[in-house]
Amino acid sequence: MFKKFVLIALVAVLSLAVLPSSSVYASGLADETTPPEKTEITGERLEKAWERVLKLNERIGKIFERSDTLTKKIQTLIDKATEKGKDTAAVQAALDAFNASADEAWPLYESAQALITAHEGFDADGKVTDLENAAETVKSLKESYREIREITGDSGKSLREAIKAFRETNPREEKPERERPNGESPTFAPSTNS
C-alpha cells in the first residue's frame, strides 16, 4: 500500500512539474499602424542606384577584359603540365566550361552597354529626367548583371576549385639555389657610392 501511495504521489508531482507555472496572455492590438504599401521611388534614390550600377558595370567590364588574358595563361600552364605528363583533364574541362559561360554571358554585357549608352530616364550627368524610364533602365541593368552572375558564377568557382585540386596533387617543384661563380654566398652590403 505504501508503495502505491508513493508511486501515485510521484506521478502527481511529475505531472505538475510538466505544466507551466505562469499564465500566458495574448497581447492586444496596441500598434494599429500598417506598414507602408510600397516605398516611393524618388529621383535621388534612382540617381544613387544609377551610380551603383555604373560602378558594377565597370567592375564587370574589367573582369571580362582580364578573363581573356587569364584564360590564355591558364591554357599555357595546362599545356606545359600536359607535356610533363601530368593529368590536366579536370582543369581543362573546367577552363572550357568557363570559356563557354563567358562567351554566353558576353551578349548580356553588350546589351547592358547599350542600355547605359542610351541612359533612358537619365541625362548625361546621371540626373533623373523621367522617373518611370529611369526605374526601368536600372531594373533592366540589374537583371542583366544577375543573369551574367548566374551564367558565369558556377563555372568560375569550378575553375578555381579544379586549379586548387591540381595544385594540391601536383605541388610546384622547388628550384635549386643558384651557386655563385666564386662559391660565395649572396650577401647584401650597403653601397659606398653616396
Secondary structure, DSSP 8 states (H G I E B T S, - for coil): -HHHHHHHHHHHHHHHHHS-SS--------------SS----HHHHHHHHHHHHHHHHHHHHHHHHHHHHHHHHHHHHHHHHHTT---HHHHHHHHHHHHHHHHHHHHHHHHHHHHHH-TTB-TTS-BS-HHHHHHHHHHHHHHHHHHHHHHHHHHHHHHHHHHHHHHHS----------TTS--------S--
